[in-house]
Amino acid sequence: MTNHIHYPKILVFLQFALIGLMLLFSSGVLHSPLALSVFSIGAVLGVWALNHNKLGNFNIQPKMKENATLITSGIYAYVRHPMYTSVITMMFGVLLSTPSLIEIILFTLLIGVLLLKAKKEETIWLKESEAYAQYKKGTKFFIPFVL
């Protein structure tokens, strides 16, 4: 299944569907200072990651773009998938604003989808770039210094 031509698009669809559903069931992060703080931290992480990645290099689908460049500066010096870290952190803020069973389930599913996307990306990078294996050894997956 992971090698199916539509697999990357399915993962992106699931990611955005789960985010949309979480936002639909949420009362919004503005109602909780803690939720807003966590959401804001995630947004800052995302902007930091985007600041170090060229637009033409960035791909929302877990596929390799032609002439893609391995980014190892900024937050990429600490984690290999900072955009997913950003999404997880922001959506954890949303979860904190309306901690219901449905939100917990949706959040858990979202993390699963992002893990699948990240694993797919890593498989591709390891095939395409000798430098990626070395980069992988010196960085964490999602959480700096931890995981």
Secondary structure, 3 states (H helix, E strand, C coil): CCCCCCHHHHHHHHHHHHHHHHHHHCCCHHHCHHHHHHHHHHHHHHHHHHHCCCHHHCCCCCCCCCCCCCCCCHHHHCECCHHHHHHHHHHHHHHHHCCCHHHHHHHHHHHHHHHHHHHHHHHHHHHHCHHHHHHHHCCECCCCCCC
